[in-house]
C-alpha cells in the first residue's frame, strides 16, 4: 500500500501572521514499478534511470481523473524508502473514473 500526499496552502491572515485551513489530501492504493515509456520521458525531459514509472490502482473507486480527487503533478509519495514528487499522470479512466494510472515520479 502506498499513499500520495498533497499539502494544501491554507489561508494566510496578515493581522495574526498565521495560516489556517491547510488541508492535506491523501490518495492510497497499490503500485508496482513498470517499464517506462521512452517517448513520454523524452517529451517531458525526464531521465528514465532517476524517474520511476508506477502502475497505480487507487483503493477508493470513483475518483475522477484530472481533478483534485486524484493524483496530480506536484504530489509526493514514498517509494522504496525515497520521497518522490509526481512528474506526470496518465490515468485509464472509463467515463472519467480512474481504475488505474501510470504515474511518473522523480526527485
LUMGUMI-759965 format. One line per 3 residues: their letters; for each residue x, y, z of C-alpha. Coordinates in nm, 2 decimals. Example, Ala and Ser with C-alpha at 12.3 -4.5 7.8 and 13.67 -1.06 7.14 Angstrom:
REM residues 2
as = 1.23,-0.45,0.78 | 1.37,-0.11,0.71 .
This chain:
REM residues 107
xxx = 0.00,0.00,0.00 | 0.13,0.35,-0.09 | 0.00,0.69,-0.03 .
xxx = 0.03,1.00,-0.25 | 0.01,1.33,-0.05 | -0.08,1.68,-0.14 .
xxx = -0.04,1.96,0.12 | -0.28,2.25,0.08 | -0.16,2.60,0.13 .
xxx = -0.43,2.72,0.36 | -0.52,3.09,0.41 | -0.28,3.34,0.54 .
xxx = -0.40,3.61,0.79 | -0.16,3.90,0.79 | -0.32,4.05,1.11 .
xxx = -0.22,3.75,1.32 | 0.07,3.63,1.10 | -0.08,3.28,1.09 .
xxx = -0.20,3.03,0.83 | -0.52,2.83,0.88 | -0.73,2.59,0.69 .
xxx = -0.45,2.40,0.54 | -0.58,2.07,0.41 | -0.38,1.76,0.33 .
xxx = -0.51,1.53,0.06 | -0.41,1.16,0.05 | -0.48,0.90,-0.22 .
xxx = -0.39,0.55,-0.12 | -0.37,0.24,-0.33 | -0.13,-0.03,-0.47 .
xxx = 0.15,0.02,-0.71 | 0.42,-0.17,-0.89 | 0.71,-0.02,-1.08 .
xxx = 0.68,-0.08,-1.46 | 0.89,-0.02,-1.77 | 0.89,0.35,-1.87 .
xxx = 0.76,0.49,-2.20 | 1.08,0.64,-2.36 | 0.87,0.88,-2.58 .
xxx = 0.68,1.02,-2.28 | 1.01,1.07,-2.09 | 1.17,1.25,-2.38 .
xxx = 0.87,1.48,-2.43 | 0.89,1.58,-2.06 | 1.27,1.59,-2.05 .
xxx = 1.29,1.32,-1.78 | 1.57,1.07,-1.72 | 1.44,0.71,-1.71 .
xxx = 1.70,0.59,-1.45 | 1.61,0.85,-1.19 | 1.23,0.88,-1.26 .
xxx = 1.05,0.55,-1.20 | 0.71,0.48,-1.35 | 0.45,0.34,-1.11 .
xxx = 0.14,0.15,-1.22 | -0.11,0.26,-0.95 | -0.46,0.15,-0.86 .
xxx = -0.64,0.36,-0.61 | -0.81,0.19,-0.31 | -1.11,0.41,-0.34 .
xxx = -1.33,0.37,-0.65 | -1.50,0.67,-0.80 | -1.21,0.92,-0.81 .
xxx = -1.23,1.15,-1.12 | -0.93,1.18,-1.35 | -0.77,1.52,-1.39 .
xxx = -0.93,1.66,-1.08 | -0.81,1.73,-0.73 | -0.97,1.40,-0.63 .
xxx = -0.68,1.20,-0.79 | -0.31,1.22,-0.80 | -0.16,1.54,-0.97 .
xxx = 0.18,1.66,-1.06 | 0.35,1.80,-0.75 | 0.20,1.54,-0.51 .
xxx = 0.46,1.33,-0.32 | 0.50,0.96,-0.25 | 0.74,0.74,-0.06 .
xxx = 0.87,0.47,-0.29 | 1.14,0.22,-0.19 | 1.24,0.44,0.10 .
xxx = 1.28,0.76,-0.11 | 1.03,1.05,-0.12 | 0.95,1.13,-0.49 .
xxx = 0.74,1.41,-0.65 | 0.48,1.33,-0.92 | 0.60,1.45,-1.26 .
xxx = 0.33,1.30,-1.49 | 0.00,1.12,-1.45 | -0.16,0.91,-1.73 .
xxx = -0.49,0.77,-1.60 | -0.71,0.49,-1.75 | -1.05,0.63,-1.67 .
xxx = -1.36,0.50,-1.84 | -1.63,0.76,-1.80 | -1.38,0.98,-1.62 .
xxx = -1.34,0.74,-1.32 | -0.98,0.62,-1.26 | -0.93,0.25,-1.24 .
xxx = -0.55,0.25,-1.29 | -0.28,0.51,-1.38 | 0.08,0.52,-1.50 .
xxx = 0.25,0.78,-1.27 | 0.60,0.91,-1.33 | 0.78,1.02,-1.02 .
xx = 1.12,1.18,-0.96 | 1.33,1.37,-0.71 .
